[in-house]
């Protein structure tokens, strides 16, 4: 019985183990996630992505034919709107920090149950973060501020959008931000949609990374 819950999502699998790719393919059968391409290395991933234009990529970190974290950066540079989730055996805070800084929308460990994976992928496609507030803040400590400023945006963030972005960078949920700012949760959702559009990023995690790079992270107090 099909478990499809919405529009089809084009997915690319990147891992140097064909058996693992086959396992993920079977996990995504009869869902909205359609495998449109596979790659066995980080280098091959960029070539395949140019052919199939996936909306979502599941990317391993350690591969024989090219590092997944390097591939992550290359993919996000060419396809900034593509959502990328790292799927790895390594529960490593440094890898997680590098993944967040490089553009990953999430970080999942191999061996994740099917239902948990589907829930996570659906959350990512809705722009949500898979990281806890503690994981996000820890990862953002590894992101250095860039030399460019927020004024480089074609359409600047409003004062309220900057305020929401700072709160988002602490890992707060929409409900929590609404409570802090005394507004409706739907208002926060609208602000975040505008922020993502103005920054040209695909999800909340990358909005937080942008804020850390350009000095719009959480206030010291």
GROMACS elastic network, one bead per residue, 0.5 to 0.9 nm:
[ bonds ]
;  ai    aj funct       b0    kb
    1    30     6  0.70227   500
    2     5     6  0.88532   500
    2    29     6  0.81396   500
    2    31     6  0.60725   500
    2    32     6  0.87429   500
    3    29     6  0.86806   500
    3    30     6  0.57348   500
    3    32     6  0.73450   500
    4     7     6  0.79943   500
    4     8     6  0.79907   500
    4    30     6  0.63897   500
    4    33     6  0.79291   500
    5     8     6  0.87864   500
    5    31     6  0.72439   500
    5    32     6  0.62996   500
    6     9     6  0.86179   500
    6    31     6  0.88753   500
    6    32     6  0.62489   500
    7    32     6  0.63486   500
    7    33     6  0.88088   500
    8    31     6  0.82120   500
    8    33     6  0.59308   500
    8    34     6  0.65624   500
    9    32     6  0.58780   500
    9    34     6  0.59156   500
    9    35     6  0.84526   500
    9    54     6  0.78189   500
    9    55     6  0.62932   500
    9    56     6  0.71453   500
    9   125     6  0.85365   500
   10    32     6  0.85753   500
   10    33     6  0.62190   500
   10    34     6  0.51430   500
   10    35     6  0.60984   500
   10    36     6  0.58665   500
   10    37     6  0.85720   500
   10    52     6  0.83102   500
   10    53     6  0.77925   500
   10    55     6  0.53357   500
   10    56     6  0.63378   500
   10    57     6  0.85376   500
   11    33     6  0.63280   500
   11    34     6  0.56755   500
   11    36     6  0.56899   500
   11    37     6  0.69366   500
   11    38     6  0.87139   500
   11    52     6  0.89709   500
   11    53     6  0.87296   500
   11    54     6  0.51962   500
   11    55     6  0.61970   500
   11    57     6  0.55280   500
   11    58     6  0.74631   500
   12    34     6  0.85550   500
   12    35     6  0.58401   500
   12    36     6  0.59226   500
   12    38     6  0.54975   500
   12    39     6  0.76921   500
   12    45     6  0.83361   500
   12    48     6  0.82416   500
   12    49     6  0.74554   500
   12    52     6  0.81791   500
   12    53     6  0.85593   500
   12    54     6  0.58917   500
   12    55     6  0.81840   500
   12    56     6  0.64495   500
   12    58     6  0.63043   500
   12    59     6  0.83090   500
   13    21     6  0.65027   500
   13    24     6  0.82730   500
   13    25     6  0.84797   500
   13    35     6  0.72604   500
   13    36     6  0.84889   500
   13    37     6  0.65002   500
   13    39     6  0.62860   500
   13    40     6  0.84300   500
   13    45     6  0.84584   500
   13    56     6  0.88775   500
   13    57     6  0.59834   500
   13    58     6  0.50828   500
   13    59     6  0.63802   500
   13    60     6  0.86060   500
   14    17     6  0.88744   500
   14    21     6  0.76451   500
   14    37     6  0.86468   500
   14    38     6  0.57971   500
   14    40     6  0.57420   500
   14    41     6  0.64630   500
   14    42     6  0.71784   500
   14    44     6  0.85075   500
   14    45     6  0.63780   500
   14    57     6  0.73795   500
   14    58     6  0.61102   500
   14    60     6  0.61645   500
   14    68     6  0.84315   500
   15    18     6  0.72146   500
   15    20     6  0.74353   500
   15    21     6  0.66590   500
   15    38     6  0.80168   500
   15    39     6  0.64356   500
   15    41     6  0.61876   500
   15    42     6  0.81227   500
   15    58     6  0.83744   500
   15    59     6  0.64707   500
   15    60     6  0.53315   500
   15    61     6  0.82996   500
   15    62     6  0.85129   500
   15    63     6  0.66850   500
   15    68     6  0.86492   500
   16    20     6  0.83803   500
   16    21     6  0.83914   500
   16    39     6  0.74672   500
   16    41     6  0.57239   500
   16    42     6  0.88763   500
   16    60     6  0.81177   500
   16    62     6  0.86859   500
   16    63     6  0.56756   500
   16    64     6  0.65901   500
   16    65     6  0.73736   500
   17    20     6  0.54087   500
   17    21     6  0.65415   500
   17    22     6  0.88202   500
   17    40     6  0.70010   500
   17    63     6  0.86003   500
   18    21     6  0.50269   500
   18    22     6  0.61391   500
   18    23     6  0.86227   500
   18    40     6  0.75462   500
   19    22     6  0.50501   500
   19    23     6  0.62551   500
   19    24     6  0.88325   500
   20    24     6  0.63634   500
   20    25     6  0.85635   500
   21    24     6  0.52234   500
   21    25     6  0.60974   500
   21    26     6  0.86940   500
   21    38     6  0.78081   500
   22    26     6  0.62613   500
   22    27     6  0.86614   500
   23    26     6  0.52337   500
   23    27     6  0.63114   500
   23    28     6  0.88390   500
   24    28     6  0.62835   500
   24    29     6  0.87238   500
   24   114     6  0.87846   500
   25    28     6  0.52646   500
   25    29     6  0.63505   500
   25    34     6  0.84837   500
   25    35     6  0.68585   500
   26    29     6  0.51386   500
   26    30     6  0.87995   500
   27    30     6  0.86074   500
   27    31     6  0.87112   500
   27   114     6  0.60702   500
   27   115     6  0.89638   500
   27   117     6  0.87337   500
   27   118     6  0.86247   500
   28    31     6  0.56644   500
   28    32     6  0.78851   500
   28    33     6  0.60065   500
   28    34     6  0.72709   500
   28    35     6  0.81016   500
   28   114     6  0.82230   500
   28   118     6  0.78120   500
   29    32     6  0.83985   500
   29    33     6  0.76630   500
   29    34     6  0.77172   500
   29    35     6  0.89715   500
   30    33     6  0.80533   500
   30    34     6  0.86518   500
   31    34     6  0.74626   500
   31   118     6  0.86070   500
   33    56     6  0.88232   500
   33   118     6  0.88682   500
   33   121     6  0.88136   500
   35    38     6  0.76628   500
   35    54     6  0.87045   500
   36    52     6  0.64353   500
   36    53     6  0.86224   500
   36    54     6  0.71368   500
   37    45     6  0.89782   500
   37    48     6  0.65596   500
   37    49     6  0.76453   500
   37    51     6  0.85391   500
   37    52     6  0.64731   500
   37    53     6  0.89567   500
   37    54     6  0.79137   500
   38    44     6  0.88708   500
   38    45     6  0.75788   500
   38    48     6  0.71763   500
   38    49     6  0.89831   500
   39    42     6  0.75728   500
   39    43     6  0.85262   500
   39    44     6  0.55970   500
   39    45     6  0.51761   500
   39    46     6  0.87400   500
   39    47     6  0.86890   500
   39    48     6  0.67274   500
   40    43     6  0.84967   500
   40    44     6  0.65598   500
   40    45     6  0.74025   500
   40    63     6  0.79605   500
   40    64     6  0.85050   500
   40    65     6  0.72121   500
   41    44     6  0.52003   500
   41    45     6  0.61894   500
   41    60     6  0.87995   500
   41    63     6  0.61571   500
   41    64     6  0.68544   500
   41    66     6  0.54323   500
   41    67     6  0.76707   500
   41    68     6  0.77160   500
   41    71     6  0.85774   500
   42    45     6  0.50932   500
   42    46     6  0.71267   500
   42    59     6  0.83812   500
   42    60     6  0.85635   500
   42    61     6  0.87547   500
   42    63     6  0.73537   500
   42    64     6  0.88373   500
   42    65     6  0.63774   500
   42    67     6  0.58186   500
   42    68     6  0.54052   500
   42    69     6  0.83436   500
   42    70     6  0.73770   500
   42    72     6  0.80475   500
   43    46     6  0.59935   500
   43    47     6  0.72602   500
   43    65     6  0.69075   500
   43    66     6  0.57989   500
   43    67     6  0.83222   500
   43    68     6  0.88714   500
   43    71     6  0.67164   500
   44    47     6  0.52773   500
   44    48     6  0.62759   500
   44    49     6  0.86197   500
   44    65     6  0.82228   500
   44    66     6  0.84915   500
   45    48     6  0.51736   500
   45    49     6  0.59962   500
   45    50     6  0.86522   500
   45    59     6  0.88852   500
   45    71     6  0.72631   500
   45    75     6  0.80355   500
   46    49     6  0.50948   500
   46    50     6  0.63390   500
   46    51     6  0.88894   500
   46    71     6  0.73746   500
   46    74     6  0.73970   500
   46    75     6  0.62048   500
   46    78     6  0.86816   500
   47    50     6  0.53794   500
   47    51     6  0.67635   500
   48    51     6  0.51695   500
   48    52     6  0.62721   500
   48    53     6  0.80435   500
   49    52     6  0.52943   500
   49    53     6  0.50797   500
   49    54     6  0.63783   500
   49    57     6  0.88780   500
   49    75     6  0.79857   500
   49    79     6  0.86628   500
   50    53     6  0.57516   500
   50    54     6  0.87380   500
   51    54     6  0.89006   500
   53    56     6  0.89358   500
   53    79     6  0.84295   500
   53    82     6  0.84551   500
   54    57     6  0.66582   500
   54    82     6  0.69602   500
   54    83     6  0.86820   500
   55    81     6  0.76485   500
   55    82     6  0.50673   500
   55    83     6  0.61999   500
   55    84     6  0.85316   500
   55   125     6  0.85418   500
   56    82     6  0.57554   500
   56    84     6  0.56903   500
   56    85     6  0.76715   500
   56   121     6  0.86003   500
   56   124     6  0.89169   500
   56   125     6  0.78667   500
   57    82     6  0.73634   500
   57    83     6  0.63327   500
   57    85     6  0.62707   500
   57    86     6  0.83389   500
   58    83     6  0.87612   500
   58    84     6  0.59901   500
   58    85     6  0.50427   500
   58    86     6  0.58854   500
   58    87     6  0.62709   500
   59    68     6  0.64913   500
   59    69     6  0.86837   500
   59    71     6  0.85499   500
   59    72     6  0.77559   500
   59    84     6  0.69443   500
   59    85     6  0.61744   500
   59    87     6  0.57235   500
   59    88     6  0.79682   500
   60    63     6  0.69003   500
   60    67     6  0.84330   500
   60    68     6  0.56543   500
   60    69     6  0.83655   500
   60    85     6  0.86916   500
   60    86     6  0.57484   500
   60    87     6  0.51105   500
   60    88     6  0.53834   500
   60    89     6  0.85983   500
   61    66     6  0.89562   500
   61    67     6  0.60930   500
   61    69     6  0.58553   500
   61    70     6  0.88043   500
   61    71     6  0.88196   500
   61    72     6  0.89249   500
   61    86     6  0.68571   500
   61    87     6  0.72792   500
   61    88     6  0.60300   500
   61    89     6  0.85943   500
   61    90     6  0.83618   500
   61    95     6  0.82986   500
   61    99     6  0.89747   500
   62    65     6  0.89532   500
   62    66     6  0.78276   500
   62    67     6  0.57189   500
   62    68     6  0.60408   500
   62    69     6  0.82972   500
   62    88     6  0.77494   500
   62    89     6  0.89108   500
   62    90     6  0.88888   500
   63    66     6  0.57522   500
   63    67     6  0.57447   500
   63    68     6  0.66782   500
   64    67     6  0.76015   500
   66    69     6  0.88788   500
   66    70     6  0.76381   500
   66    71     6  0.73785   500
   67    70     6  0.54428   500
   67    71     6  0.63420   500
   67    72     6  0.87316   500
   68    72     6  0.59926   500
   68    73     6  0.87733   500
   68    86     6  0.83264   500
   69    73     6  0.65576   500
   69    74     6  0.88251   500
   69    86     6  0.87358   500
   69    95     6  0.81953   500
   69    98     6  0.72450   500
   69    99     6  0.63611   500
   69   102     6  0.71742   500
   70    73     6  0.53474   500
   70    74     6  0.64355   500
   70    75     6  0.87087   500
   70   102     6  0.82352   500
   71    74     6  0.50748   500
   71    75     6  0.59939   500
   71    76     6  0.85254   500
   72    75     6  0.52032   500
   72    76     6  0.61452   500
   72    77     6  0.85559   500
   72    84     6  0.75364   500
   72    86     6  0.87339   500
   72    99     6  0.76055   500
   72   102     6  0.63112   500
   72   103     6  0.68486   500
   72   104     6  0.71826   500
   73    76     6  0.52792   500
   73    77     6  0.61332   500
   73    78     6  0.87736   500
   73    99     6  0.87217   500
   73   101     6  0.88781   500
   73   102     6  0.51649   500
   73   103     6  0.66525   500
   73   104     6  0.87812   500
   74    77     6  0.52034   500
   74    78     6  0.64380   500
   74    79     6  0.84273   500
   74   102     6  0.89241   500
   75    78     6  0.53413   500
   75    79     6  0.56444   500
   75    80     6  0.74862   500
   75    82     6  0.80409   500
   75    84     6  0.87309   500
   75   103     6  0.89424   500
   76    81     6  0.74719   500
   76    82     6  0.68740   500
   76    83     6  0.84651   500
   76    84     6  0.82592   500
   76   102     6  0.77112   500
   76   103     6  0.62498   500
   76   104     6  0.84247   500
   77    80     6  0.57373   500
   77   103     6  0.89254   500
   79    82     6  0.55052   500
   79    83     6  0.89040   500
   80    83     6  0.80874   500
   80   103     6  0.83267   500
   80   200     6  0.74478   500
   80   201     6  0.64025   500
   80   202     6  0.68641   500
   81   200     6  0.75452   500
   81   201     6  0.61869   500
   81   203     6  0.85440   500
   82   202     6  0.67685   500
   83   103     6  0.84233   500
   83   104     6  0.70757   500
   83   105     6  0.60243   500
   83   106     6  0.86963   500
   83   124     6  0.72729   500
   83   125     6  0.72461   500
   83   127     6  0.88052   500
   83   202     6  0.64508   500
   83   203     6  0.77471   500
   84   103     6  0.74419   500
   84   104     6  0.50981   500
   84   105     6  0.55800   500
   84   106     6  0.70506   500
   84   107     6  0.89847   500
   84   124     6  0.87411   500
   85    99     6  0.89328   500
   85   104     6  0.57120   500
   85   105     6  0.55854   500
   85   107     6  0.56995   500
   85   108     6  0.71502   500
   85   121     6  0.80941   500
   85   124     6  0.82667   500
   86    96     6  0.87601   500
   86    99     6  0.74290   500
   86   104     6  0.67860   500
   86   105     6  0.81030   500
   86   106     6  0.62138   500
   86   108     6  0.60075   500
   86   109     6  0.81010   500
   87    90     6  0.88361   500
   87   106     6  0.86360   500
   87   107     6  0.61819   500
   87   109     6  0.54912   500
   87   110     6  0.58173   500
   88    91     6  0.77497   500
   88   107     6  0.77531   500
   88   108     6  0.64771   500
   88   110     6  0.52943   500
   88   111     6  0.89766   500
   89   108     6  0.85083   500
   89   109     6  0.53962   500
   89   110     6  0.52729   500
   89   111     6  0.80157   500
   90    93     6  0.89857   500
   90    95     6  0.78352   500
   90   109     6  0.69691   500
   90   110     6  0.85092   500
   91    95     6  0.79547   500
   91    96     6  0.79368   500
   91   108     6  0.87602   500
   91   109     6  0.69699   500
   92    95     6  0.53099   500
   92    96     6  0.62374   500
   92    97     6  0.87190   500
   93    97     6  0.60795   500
   93    98     6  0.85790   500
   93   135     6  0.83169   500
   93   138     6  0.84002   500
   93   139     6  0.76938   500
   94    97     6  0.50778   500
   94    98     6  0.61668   500
   94    99     6  0.84810   500
   94   139     6  0.80220   500
   94   142     6  0.87052   500
   95    98     6  0.50922   500
   95    99     6  0.60053   500
   95   100     6  0.86134   500
   96   100     6  0.61833   500
   96   101     6  0.85760   500
   96   104     6  0.89565   500
   96   106     6  0.87662   500
   96   107     6  0.67532   500
   96   135     6  0.84295   500
   96   139     6  0.68431   500
   97   100     6  0.51921   500
   97   101     6  0.61333   500
   97   102     6  0.84435   500
   97   135     6  0.85144   500
   97   136     6  0.83488   500
   97   138     6  0.74575   500
   97   140     6  0.70477   500
   97   141     6  0.82597   500
   97   142     6  0.63716   500
   97   143     6  0.81715   500
   98   101     6  0.50878   500
   98   102     6  0.59046   500
   98   103     6  0.86553   500
   98   104     6  0.88198   500
   98   139     6  0.76417   500
   98   142     6  0.76674   500
   98   143     6  0.85757   500
   99   102     6  0.50306   500
   99   103     6  0.63299   500
   99   104     6  0.53189   500
   99   105     6  0.84229   500
   99   106     6  0.81476   500
   99   107     6  0.76555   500
   99   139     6  0.87167   500
  100   103     6  0.54011   500
  100   104     6  0.50615   500
  100   105     6  0.70298   500
  100   106     6  0.75658   500
  100   107     6  0.84150   500
  100   136     6  0.81602   500
  100   139     6  0.66073   500
  100   140     6  0.77211   500
  100   143     6  0.87907   500
  100   205     6  0.71058   500
  100   206     6  0.74051   500
  100   209     6  0.74023   500
  101   104     6  0.74247   500
  101   139     6  0.75398   500
  101   140     6  0.73458   500
  101   142     6  0.75157   500
  101   143     6  0.60742   500
  101   206     6  0.78686   500
  101   209     6  0.63155   500
  102   206     6  0.88051   500
  102   209     6  0.89598   500
  103   201     6  0.89751   500
  103   202     6  0.89654   500
  103   205     6  0.80106   500
  103   206     6  0.60888   500
  103   209     6  0.81914   500
  104   107     6  0.73707   500
  104   205     6  0.77681   500
  104   206     6  0.75945   500
  105   124     6  0.65678   500
  105   127     6  0.82637   500
  105   128     6  0.81816   500
  105   129     6  0.64957   500
  105   130     6  0.73348   500
  105   131     6  0.87983   500
  105   202     6  0.80427   500
  105   203     6  0.65848   500
  105   204     6  0.79315   500
  105   205     6  0.60489   500
  105   206     6  0.71407   500
  106   120     6  0.83349   500
  106   121     6  0.87793   500
  106   124     6  0.73209   500
  106   129     6  0.65355   500
  106   130     6  0.52414   500
  106   131     6  0.67396   500
  106   205     6  0.81691   500
  107   130     6  0.70740   500
  107   131     6  0.75780   500
  108   111     6  0.89109   500
  108   112     6  0.73017   500
  108   117     6  0.81110   500
  108   120     6  0.85625   500
  108   130     6  0.83584   500
  109   112     6  0.60605   500
  110   113     6  0.88181   500
  111   114     6  0.88604   500
  112   115     6  0.84653   500
  112   116     6  0.65131   500
  112   117     6  0.62648   500
  113   116     6  0.52713   500
  113   117     6  0.61735   500
  113   118     6  0.87381   500
  114   117     6  0.51031   500
  114   118     6  0.62242   500
  114   119     6  0.85990   500
  115   118     6  0.51837   500
  115   119     6  0.61313   500
  115   120     6  0.85611   500
  116   119     6  0.51150   500
  116   120     6  0.61156   500
  116   121     6  0.86391   500
  117   120     6  0.50626   500
  117   121     6  0.61070   500
  117   122     6  0.85175   500
  118   121     6  0.51574   500
  118   122     6  0.60634   500
  118   123     6  0.84979   500
  119   122     6  0.52499   500
  119   123     6  0.61967   500
  119   124     6  0.87376   500
  120   123     6  0.50905   500
  120   124     6  0.62560   500
  120   125     6  0.87608   500
  120   128     6  0.89157   500
  120   129     6  0.87447   500
  120   130     6  0.66928   500
  121   124     6  0.50666   500
  121   125     6  0.62713   500
  121   126     6  0.87093   500
  121   130     6  0.89992   500
  122   125     6  0.51691   500
  122   126     6  0.64090   500
  122   127     6  0.89028   500
  122   128     6  0.87319   500
  123   126     6  0.51243   500
  123   127     6  0.65307   500
  123   128     6  0.52040   500
  123   129     6  0.71790   500
  123   130     6  0.75563   500
  124   127     6  0.50511   500
  124   128     6  0.50670   500
  124   129     6  0.63289   500
  124   130     6  0.72265   500
  124   203     6  0.75212   500
  125   128     6  0.73291   500
  125   202     6  0.89604   500
  125   203     6  0.84012   500
  126   203     6  0.81143   500
  127   202     6  0.68508   500
  127   204     6  0.60943   500
  127   205     6  0.85405   500
  128   203     6  0.65070   500
  128   204     6  0.61350   500
  128   205     6  0.79173   500
  129   132     6  0.79363   500
  129   136     6  0.89025   500
  129   171     6  0.85430   500
  129   203     6  0.73965   500
  129   204     6  0.61713   500
  129   205     6  0.60039   500
  130   205     6  0.87251   500
  131   134     6  0.78710   500
  131   135     6  0.56909   500
  131   136     6  0.58452   500
  131   171     6  0.81126   500
  131   205     6  0.83662   500
  132   135     6  0.51226   500
  132   136     6  0.61543   500
  132   137     6  0.86322   500
  132   171     6  0.67927   500
  133   136     6  0.51790   500
  133   137     6  0.61885   500
  133   138     6  0.85442   500
  133   169     6  0.85198   500
  133   170     6  0.61989   500
  133   172     6  0.67219   500
  133   173     6  0.89959   500
  134   137     6  0.53013   500
  134   138     6  0.60665   500
  134   139     6  0.85189   500
  134   170     6  0.82388   500
  134   171     6  0.74929   500
  135   138     6  0.51550   500
  135   139     6  0.60505   500
  135   140     6  0.85841   500
  135   171     6  0.86337   500
  136   139     6  0.51444   500
  136   140     6  0.61357   500
  136   141     6  0.88138   500
  136   169     6  0.76176   500
  136   170     6  0.73083   500
  136   171     6  0.63554   500
  136   205     6  0.76875   500
  136   208     6  0.84846   500
  137   140     6  0.51366   500
  137   141     6  0.65369   500
  137   169     6  0.72649   500
  137   170     6  0.61500   500
  137   171     6  0.71950   500
  138   141     6  0.54326   500
  138   142     6  0.75093   500
  139   142     6  0.56837   500
  139   143     6  0.73674   500
  140   143     6  0.51478   500
  140   144     6  0.83500   500
  140   169     6  0.84088   500
  140   208     6  0.77289   500
  140   209     6  0.64921   500
  140   212     6  0.66300   500
  141   144     6  0.76379   500
  141   212     6  0.82549   500
  143   146     6  0.89956   500
  143   209     6  0.69577   500
  143   212     6  0.63853   500
  143   213     6  0.63408   500
  144   212     6  0.69879   500
  144   213     6  0.55711   500
  144   214     6  0.86432   500
  145   148     6  0.86035   500
  145   210     6  0.88092   500
  145   211     6  0.85811   500
  145   212     6  0.60594   500
  145   214     6  0.53680   500
  145   215     6  0.62175   500
  146   149     6  0.75950   500
  146   212     6  0.86113   500
  146   214     6  0.57270   500
  146   215     6  0.82078   500
  147   213     6  0.83322   500
  147   214     6  0.75383   500
  148   151     6  0.82428   500
  148   152     6  0.70755   500
  148   213     6  0.86208   500
  148   214     6  0.67871   500
  149   152     6  0.58784   500
  149   153     6  0.84264   500
  149   213     6  0.88345   500
  149   214     6  0.56208   500
  149   215     6  0.79010   500
  150   153     6  0.60508   500
  150   156     6  0.74052   500
  150   157     6  0.82626   500
  150   211     6  0.85888   500
  150   214     6  0.60748   500
  150   215     6  0.81187   500
  150   216     6  0.81222   500
  151   154     6  0.79417   500
  151   155     6  0.85258   500
  151   156     6  0.63597   500
  151   157     6  0.87014   500
  152   155     6  0.85628   500
  152   156     6  0.79531   500
  153   156     6  0.54139   500
  153   157     6  0.80425   500
  153   198     6  0.71332   500
  153   199     6  0.71158   500
  154   198     6  0.76060   500
  155   198     6  0.62692   500
  155   199     6  0.87947   500
  156   198     6  0.73931   500
  156   199     6  0.89960   500
  157   160     6  0.79296   500
  157   161     6  0.56342   500
  157   162     6  0.60743   500
  157   194     6  0.86004   500
  157   195     6  0.70476   500
  157   198     6  0.73224   500
  157   199     6  0.87220   500
  158   161     6  0.50466   500
  158   162     6  0.62308   500
  158   163     6  0.86186   500
  159   162     6  0.51495   500
  159   163     6  0.62886   500
  159   164     6  0.87670   500
  160   164     6  0.61997   500
  160   165     6  0.85338   500
  160   191     6  0.81767   500
  161   164     6  0.50096   500
  161   165     6  0.60446   500
  161   166     6  0.86278   500
  161   191     6  0.60912   500
  161   192     6  0.76078   500
  161   194     6  0.80344   500
  161   195     6  0.65835   500
  162   166     6  0.62501   500
  162   167     6  0.87321   500
  162   195     6  0.84589   500
  162   211     6  0.89073   500
  162   216     6  0.71747   500
  163   166     6  0.52434   500
  163   167     6  0.64467   500
  163   168     6  0.86381   500
  163   216     6  0.88207   500
  163   218     6  0.89072   500
  164   167     6  0.51339   500
  164   168     6  0.59904   500
  164   169     6  0.85800   500
  164   177     6  0.73351   500
  164   181     6  0.85817   500
  164   188     6  0.74878   500
  164   191     6  0.73005   500
  164   192     6  0.74692   500
  164   195     6  0.87736   500
  165   169     6  0.61726   500
  165   170     6  0.89386   500
  165   191     6  0.89117   500
  165   192     6  0.77209   500
  165   195     6  0.75789   500
  165   204     6  0.89490   500
  165   207     6  0.73228   500
  165   208     6  0.69965   500
  165   211     6  0.71325   500
  165   216     6  0.74968   500
  165   217     6  0.74571   500
  165   218     6  0.82824   500
  166   169     6  0.51560   500
  166   170     6  0.69115   500
  166   208     6  0.77776   500
  166   211     6  0.73357   500
  166   216     6  0.62906   500
  166   217     6  0.50745   500
  166   219     6  0.71340   500
  167   170     6  0.53636   500
  167   171     6  0.71398   500
  167   172     6  0.63059   500
  167   173     6  0.89325   500
  167   177     6  0.66801   500
  167   180     6  0.89728   500
  167   217     6  0.81995   500
  167   218     6  0.64864   500
  167   219     6  0.88954   500
  168   171     6  0.53840   500
  168   172     6  0.55666   500
  168   173     6  0.73843   500
  168   174     6  0.81998   500
  168   177     6  0.76772   500
  168   192     6  0.86859   500
  168   204     6  0.73019   500
  168   205     6  0.85973   500
  168   207     6  0.81927   500
  168   208     6  0.66766   500
  168   217     6  0.88500   500
  168   218     6  0.84776   500
  169   172     6  0.74931   500
  169   204     6  0.82482   500
  169   205     6  0.78340   500
  169   207     6  0.77635   500
  169   209     6  0.78882   500
  169   211     6  0.73643   500
  169   212     6  0.80202   500
  169   216     6  0.88887   500
  169   217     6  0.61196   500
  169   218     6  0.62477   500
  170   208     6  0.82527   500
  170   217     6  0.81752   500
  170   218     6  0.64553   500
  171   205     6  0.88166   500
  171   208     6  0.87156   500
  172   175     6  0.79934   500
  172   176     6  0.58363   500
  172   177     6  0.62158   500
  173   176     6  0.51773   500
  173   177     6  0.62254   500
  173   178     6  0.85783   500
  174   177     6  0.51266   500
  174   178     6  0.60992   500
  174   179     6  0.86663   500
  174   185     6  0.59650   500
  174   186     6  0.83402   500
  174   188     6  0.60922   500
  174   189     6  0.67147   500
  174   192     6  0.89849   500
  175   178     6  0.51144   500
  175   179     6  0.63470   500
  175   180     6  0.88114   500
  175   184     6  0.82216   500
  175   185     6  0.55274   500
  175   186     6  0.89961   500
  175   188     6  0.81603   500
  176   179     6  0.50920   500
  176   180     6  0.63088   500
  176   181     6  0.87175   500
  176   185     6  0.84906   500
  177   180     6  0.50618   500
  177   181     6  0.61232   500
  177   182     6  0.82877   500
  177   183     6  0.83835   500
  177   185     6  0.77663   500
  177   188     6  0.70915   500
  178   181     6  0.52213   500
  178   182     6  0.56497   500
  178   183     6  0.50053   500
  178   184     6  0.56645   500
  178   185     6  0.51760   500
  178   186     6  0.84737   500
  178   187     6  0.77679   500
  178   188     6  0.61929   500
  179   182     6  0.51210   500
  179   183     6  0.67472   500
  179   184     6  0.80084   500
  179   185     6  0.81894   500
  180   183     6  0.80858   500
  181   184     6  0.87533   500
  181   188     6  0.89752   500
  183   186     6  0.83686   500
  183   187     6  0.65331   500
  183   188     6  0.74329   500
  184   187     6  0.52023   500
  184   188     6  0.67818   500
  184   189     6  0.89385   500
  185   188     6  0.51640   500
  185   189     6  0.63737   500
  185   190     6  0.87892   500
  186   190     6  0.62786   500
  186   191     6  0.87010   500
  187   190     6  0.51202   500
  187   191     6  0.62783   500
  187   192     6  0.87237   500
  188   191     6  0.50329   500
  188   192     6  0.62128   500
  188   193     6  0.86478   500
  189   192     6  0.51667   500
  189   193     6  0.62652   500
  189   194     6  0.87570   500
  190   193     6  0.51036   500
  190   194     6  0.63385   500
  190   195     6  0.86576   500
  191   194     6  0.51571   500
  191   195     6  0.61605   500
  191   196     6  0.87299   500
  192   196     6  0.61089   500
  192   197     6  0.84846   500
  192   204     6  0.78975   500
  193   196     6  0.53094   500
  193   197     6  0.62520   500
  193   198     6  0.86957   500
  194   197     6  0.51309   500
  194   198     6  0.61177   500
  194   199     6  0.85704   500
  195   198     6  0.51776   500
  195   199     6  0.60492   500
  195   200     6  0.83353   500
  195   201     6  0.86356   500
  195   207     6  0.76294   500
  196   199     6  0.52565   500
  196   200     6  0.58560   500
  196   201     6  0.53451   500
  196   202     6  0.65499   500
  196   203     6  0.66862   500
  196   204     6  0.74429   500
  196   206     6  0.86330   500
  196   207     6  0.65379   500
  197   200     6  0.51298   500
  197   201     6  0.68125   500
  197   202     6  0.82682   500
  198   201     6  0.80479   500
  199   202     6  0.89217   500
  199   207     6  0.71315   500
  199   210     6  0.78209   500
  200   207     6  0.87989   500
  201   204     6  0.81578   500
  201   205     6  0.89913   500
  201   206     6  0.60651   500
  201   207     6  0.63854   500
  201   210     6  0.85722   500
  202   205     6  0.84654   500
  202   206     6  0.68211   500
  202   207     6  0.80069   500
  203   206     6  0.56103   500
  203   207     6  0.64434   500
  203   208     6  0.89280   500
  204   208     6  0.62492   500
  204   209     6  0.86760   500
  205   208     6  0.51141   500
  205   209     6  0.63069   500
  205   210     6  0.87006   500
  206   210     6  0.60634   500
  206   211     6  0.84717   500
  207   210     6  0.50555   500
  207   211     6  0.62206   500
  207   212     6  0.87166   500
  208   212     6  0.62396   500
  208   213     6  0.86794   500
  208   216     6  0.86530   500
  208   217     6  0.71223   500
  209   212     6  0.50800   500
  209   213     6  0.62168   500
  209   214     6  0.86767   500
  209   217     6  0.84216   500
  210   213     6  0.51493   500
  210   214     6  0.61783   500
  210   215     6  0.85036   500
  210   216     6  0.79989   500
  210   217     6  0.84641   500
  211   214     6  0.52972   500
  211   215     6  0.59109   500
  211   218     6  0.84633   500
  212   215     6  0.54779   500
  212   216     6  0.59792   500
  212   218     6  0.82390   500
  213   216     6  0.76948   500
  213   217     6  0.80815   500
  214   217     6  0.78493   500
  215   218     6  0.87672   500
  216   219     6  0.80289   500
  217   220     6  0.89377   500
  218   221     6  0.81436   500
